[in-house]
């Protein structure tokens, strides 16, 4: 066979004689695949494409054949693929009950996401689009469902019309304008569809998958996702009078009162949906991601989803009807509020009654009940709120005994506001002594790293840098070269942690050194006392200039002007 690998004849004979009782020669298949190049692919495709299509359903181990088929078709565009095979021949790969074959079929269809013209080729075959939608919701294999969802979203993205889009909208019209395809979202996800032979677990999984796609769809085309397309379909599943289309269905389909896990999933969906269609806050840049409002936020408010989600956190546990369920939902609600506070700070401040309720609830969770660990989601929420509003709560965060979650939260909050920092130090006069103590204990690596993160953040501020260079114990700790952990001594498991801590420690030294070098005359005394030694410490790297080994030269240089 001219232009083909020397194993081509053997593989052709093997596949031509293949039956249900034949053992696939995996080594032969893999060898042939690895021998392929651009020229031999073109020569082999007409011969092996029909053979592979015939053989795939007959083997119990289709993965090698799928890999070969994908390799053969690698340089082929989707529109070219349709000249070699037909949609009727591709469709069985998506419905065959084998994940490897389904993944192969999806990878072939994924070729249509390369350009608007390729997407147009797929849009003219509704049965293939329908199969992608169906697999994205109900595939039993997670990899298959994920690839189907990714393919669908990539198709919608490449086919987007309007600002930022270069497509023709044909895929959008197929998904939302074809009644059967549009209805498949409802059929697979609605509890009102009594005819679907799906278990409760399968139904809730389909709902969760739809919820994961809706924010991305709405972000690409809000109007299409949020408006009615087939009122008779939507009324059947959503109820009369609902005009919000697939979005309205998705936000109402979950029976949250019966399934706490799905309730948690819905709140996570709300957190992502908040950021759909945002309007930049005046005076901010796109990179800051600070918004005055968003289509997602306004929708959640209009449908009371925003208020009810926040109430899960602000309502005292004793007043909630199901305290067991509330314990799970409170954390998700805290994350939702944190996302809201981070991206819509002005909106939060202008919601007059909301912030006081959130602060009151926060005070009950931080610090948590005696003997219990910190409420981590509340700490994340605390770090998302304006520092001036949370001062009374922050000063109550315990510094001892150490807990990494508390230390990480303080490392985020204290460098951001000098007043809050001063108040915390006033209540914790041994603050820096404790930081040095915690950073020195390698065995408690999370505490050590969190303490060093705190030093690093403070060293990056003028007020923090002054405190650090004026604290002898901190400076002595920083300029002291850390010892290596001896693997031979039986502490090999500590080596990675020790090196990571040593690197973080050196990074603090570098920031302090740069701050001192660039500081004004106020730092003259610090430069006189510490300048030479800290410069040598920076230049020496993580383990000092005299250390040997792989990491001995890690580090950088600080140029000291006038020294």
LOZA-959792 format. One record per residue (C-alpha): x, y, z; residue in three letters. Coordinates in pm, whole numbers, plus 50000, padded with zeros to 5 digits. Layout:
N
XYZALA/...
end
This chain:
563
500005000050000UNK/501825030549869UNK/502285058950111UNK/500995039350411UNK/502745023450712UNK/504114988350664UNK/501514974950907UNK/498624986550686UNK/498104953250505UNK/498124933150826UNK/495664956650994UNK/493364956950691UNK/493244918950685UNK/492654917951061UNK/489704941951042UNK/488174926150730UNK/487994892650906UNK/486834906951239UNK/483784891451409UNK/482234891751755UNK/484464862451848UNK/487704879051733UNK/490174893351981UNK/491294927851874UNK/495034930051806UNK/495564961352014UNK/499314962051954UNK/498814961451577UNK/496224989351594UNK/498415011351815UNK/501525005151604UNK/499685015251287UNK/498315046651455UNK/501735057451578UNK/503225052651229UNK/500725076051065UNK/501805109650928UNK/500035136550730UNK/500565119050395UNK/499675083950512UNK/496505096150684UNK/495135108150351UNK/495975075050184UNK/494625053650468UNK/491345071950529UNK/489275058150235UNK/490335022650320UNK/490105022450698UNK/487165045650766UNK/484515020250650UNK/486414991650814UNK/486595009351149UNK/482935019551131UNK/482004983051074UNK/484314969151342UNK/483614993451628UNK/480244978651734UNK/481694943451728UNK/484534947751976UNK/484294948552354UNK/487404970752368UNK/486714999552128UNK/489175024652277UNK/492145016152045UNK/489925017751737UNK/488405050751853UNK/491885065251901UNK/492865053651551UNK/489755068351392UNK/490305101851566UNK/493925101751448UNK/492915094251088UNK/490375122451090UNK/492575147551276UNK/493335170150975UNK/489805167750834UNK/487375196750876UNK/483805188850974UNK/482475199250634UNK/485015175550473UNK/484005147950714UNK/480465149850577UNK/481815141150232UNK/483395109250372UNK/480505097850589UNK/476915107550659UNK/475085120850966UNK/473225087750971UNK/476565069951017UNK/477825094351281UNK/474635093751490UNK/475045057551617UNK/478385067051774UNK/476465091251999UNK/473785066352098UNK/475935034952127UNK/476115024252496UNK/479875027852527UNK/481625058852661UNK/484695055452435UNK/482545054452122UNK/480395083352242UNK/483485104052317UNK/484845096551971UNK/481555107251810UNK/481555139552010UNK/485155147151913UNK/484145143951549UNK/481275168251604UNK/483545191451800UNK/485285198551469UNK/482255219651381UNK/483235244951649UNK/486285255951447UNK/484495283751257UNK/481015298151188UNK/480965280850849UNK/481685247051010UNK/478985253551269UNK/476615261050982UNK/477325226450841UNK/476265210451169UNK/473205232551215UNK/471655217250904UNK/471555183251075UNK/469115186051368UNK/469525149651470UNK/473205155851553UNK/472485187851746UNK/469735169651936UNK/472165141852029UNK/474685167052166UNK/472005183752380UNK/470745150152503UNK/474205137552602UNK/475005170052780UNK/472085163053013UNK/471655125553050UNK/474915107952956UNK/475715082453223UNK/479445088853183UNK/480655121953328UNK/483375126653065UNK/480795122352789UNK/478385147152949UNK/481175172553005UNK/482425170052645UNK/478865172752510UNK/478205203852721UNK/481535219052619UNK/480795211852251UNK/477325227352277UNK/478645258752446UNK/481515261852198UNK/479035259051911UNK/476835286152061UNK/479895308052116UNK/481315304951762UNK/477825310551619UNK/477025340851832UNK/475545370851652UNK/475945406751766UNK/478635424251974UNK/481735402751992UNK/480145375751776UNK/481115364651425UNK/478475338051369UNK/475185335751185UNK/472965323751472UNK/472035291051301UNK/472985269251599UNK/471035292551828UNK/468005289451602UNK/468405251851594UNK/468655248151973UNK/465965273352066UNK/463865273151749UNK/463535235651690UNK/460635224551907UNK/461895189151963UNK/465395200152063UNK/464095228452281UNK/461625205352451UNK/464365179952529UNK/465695203452799UNK/462275202452965UNK/461655165352906UNK/464935155253066UNK/464855179453359UNK/461235184553462UNK/459495165053737UNK/456265170653545UNK/457425147453270UNK/456015114653396UNK/456795096053074UNK/460585098253103UNK/462105065853233UNK/464655083153455UNK/465455076553817UNK/465405105054067UNK/469215105354069UNK/469345107653688UNK/466785135753686UNK/468605156653946UNK/471905150853764UNK/470335163953442UNK/469045194253633UNK/472485201353778UNK/474045199053432UNK/471495223353287UNK/472125247553574UNK/475855246753496UNK/475185256653132UNK/472535283653180UNK/474865311753305UNK/477185306453008UNK/474295305652761UNK/472705336552914UNK/476045354352913UNK/476245349052538UNK/472645358152453UNK/470425369452740UNK/467395376852525UNK/467175342252368UNK/467695323252693UNK/465245344552894UNK/462295346852655UNK/459535323052555UNK/459975302552237UNK/457235276352252UNK/454555287652500UNK/452765254252484UNK/455955236152588UNK/456855260852861UNK/453315261953000UNK/453275224253023UNK/456425223353233UNK/456605257753398UNK/452955266153447UNK/450735291653280UNK/451905327453250UNK/455645320953262UNK/457425340052988UNK/461045335053091UNK/461755305752860UNK/464555281652945UNK/465895304953213UNK/462545306053391UNK/462285268253376UNK/465825262653504UNK/465355285353805UNK/462065268353900UNK/462565231653812UNK/464385219754126UNK/462345206354417UNK/464645221954673UNK/462475213754972UNK/463035176654908UNK/466715176554816UNK/469255196255018UNK/472105187054780UNK/470205201854486UNK/469335232254697UNK/473075237154751UNK/473625233054376UNK/470985259354303UNK/472655284554535UNK/475975278254362UNK/474145284554033UNK/472865317754170UNK/476425327454266UNK/477595322553909UNK/474435337453759UNK/475025369853951UNK/477775378953707UNK/475765374453386UNK/475395406353182UNK/477225429853423UNK/477385467853407UNK/480755482053512UNK/480775504953814UNK/481635540153706UNK/485335547653748UNK/486435511153747UNK/488155490053482UNK/487005457153335UNK/489875439153510UNK/488595449553853UNK/485245432153796UNK/483365457354010UNK/479815462353886UNK/476905485253962UNK/474415458453861UNK/473915429353620UNK/471095412853432UNK/471615382153648UNK/471365401753974UNK/468275420653860UNK/466605388053755UNK/467355371554089UNK/465995401854276UNK/462845403654061UNK/462125367054133UNK/462975369454506UNK/465885345054466UNK/468445370354584UNK/466555379254900UNK/465635343554992UNK/469205331354942UNK/470635358455168UNK/467935350955427UNK/469325315755463UNK/472375331955623UNK/470825361155807UNK/467985341455968UNK/469195327956306UNK/469485289756302UNK/467015287156589UNK/464345304256380UNK/464745281656077UNK/462235253556042UNK/464805227055953UNK/468015233556143UNK/469775202856000UNK/469205214555642UNK/470005250455737UNK/473465240055855UNK/474315229455498UNK/472675258855325UNK/474175285655548UNK/477665279755407UNK/476455282055047UNK/474495313455131UNK/477615329055285UNK/479525322054962UNK/476725337854760UNK/476785369354974UNK/480595370554950UNK/480405369354571UNK/477735396354574UNK/479745418354812UNK/482955414154612UNK/481505423554274UNK/478625446854370UNK/479905466554673UNK/477885498154598UNK/474725478254542UNK/475235461554880UNK/475825494655058UNK/472715509554900UNK/470575480255011UNK/469815497855339UNK/468595469455558UNK/470745442055412UNK/474265449855535UNK/473265453255904UNK/471565419155886UNK/474615403255728UNK/476935418655988UNK/474695407156271UNK/474725371656136UNK/478495372756086UNK/478995381956449UNK/477255349556552UNK/479565328156338UNK/482905345356411UNK/484395332856625UNK/482365301056628UNK/481075282656934UNK/483725271757181UNK/485295238557087UNK/484315241556720UNK/486465252156428UNK/485885284456239UNK/483015287955993UNK/485205290555684UNK/482525303855446UNK/481745331555696UNK/485425340455710UNK/485445343055331UNK/482375365255351UNK/484055386555618UNK/487055392155391UNK/484705403055110UNK/483025431055305UNK/484265467155343UNK/486925468255620UNK/485285498255787UNK/482095478255837UNK/483635447155990UNK/486045461756246UNK/484085450356557UNK/483975414956418UNK/487585412856301UNK/489045422956637UNK/487285392856790UNK/489075367956564UNK/491375348156794UNK/495105348756725UNK/495735320256967UNK/495485291356961UNK/496445293356595UNK/494105281856321UNK/495065285155952UNK/491605297255849UNK/491695325656100UNK/495265334456004UNK/494495334455630UNK/491495356955685UNK/493545381455890UNK/496245380355621UNK/493645392255370UNK/491945418555585UNK/494635435355797UNK/496925447655515UNK/493875463355346UNK/493065488455620UNK/495455505555862UNK/492785515056113UNK/491555479356138UNK/495165467456167UNK/495865491756453UNK/492765481056641UNK/493635444356606UNK/497185450356733UNK/495845470357023UNK/493815440057127UNK/496635415557043UNK/499905431957156UNK/501835399457103UNK/500785398856736UNK/504275397656579UNK/505655374956847UNK/502915349956763UNK/503495353056388UNK/507175344856429UNK/506315315956659UNK/503795300956414UNK/506025306456110UNK/508845287556284UNK/506925254956334UNK/507385234956014UNK/505265206156143UNK/502215229056136UNK/502775239855778UNK/499375256255721UNK/499845278856021UNK/503395286655913UNK/502375295355558UNK/499425316455674UNK/501675335755914UNK/504205342455640UNK/501405353055409UNK/500395378255676UNK/503945391755697UNK/504145393355319UNK/500905413055291UNK/501875437455565UNK/505385442055424UNK/503765454155104UNK/502135483355286UNK/503925513855422UNK/502425510555769UNK/503145473355787UNK/506685477155661UNK/507445502755931UNK/506215478556197UNK/508215449456059UNK/511565467356022UNK/511075482056367UNK/510495448056526UNK/513805431656614UNK/512395396656662UNK/510705396956320UNK/513805409856142UNK/516055384656317UNK/513685357056211UNK/513685368955849UNK/517445372555809UNK/518185339155976UNK/518785312255712UNK/516375282955766UNK/517795248255817UNK/517185220755565UNK/515165190455674UNK/517305159155689UNK/515635131355489UNK/518025105555629UNK/516805114055976UNK/513435099355892UNK/511635132255828UNK/511485129655450UNK/507775137555451UNK/508585172055586UNK/511055181555315UNK/508515195455067UNK/506735215055338UNK/510005228355477UNK/511155240555137UNK/507785256855064UNK/507925275055397UNK/511535285255333UNK/510555299654994UNK/507695319455148UNK/510035332355416UNK/512555343555154UNK/509765361054959UNK/508935381455270UNK/512615390655301UNK/512675401954938UNK/509605424254982UNK/511025439555300UNK/514365445755129UNK/512765462654829UNK/510545483455054UNK/513505495255260UNK/515545502854949UNK/512775523654795UNK/511675540555116UNK/512365576455207UNK/514535590955479UNK/512265575355741UNK/513975542255663UNK/517535555355699UNK/517955539456040UNK/516535506155920UNK/518915506355625UNK/521855513955854UNK/520985485656095UNK/519635459255858UNK/520615470055508UNK/523755449255455UNK/522535417355620UNK/519135417255453UNK/520715424455114UNK/523005394555162UNK/520035373655271UNK/518145381954952UNK/521135375654728UNK/521835342654901UNK/518505327754800UNK/516215304654991UNK/518895285655183UNK/521685311255174UNK/524705316554951UNK/526705289355120UNK/524115262055078UNK/524635234054831UNK/522065214854634UNK/519355220854377UNK/517795251454534UNK/520905268954664UNK/520775296154397UNK/517075303554420UNK/516445339954481UNK/517085373554330UNK/518975405754356UNK/518105438454524UNK/519965469154406UNK/520725492054695UNK/521165527654589UNK/523605548454790UNK/524945519154994UNK/
end
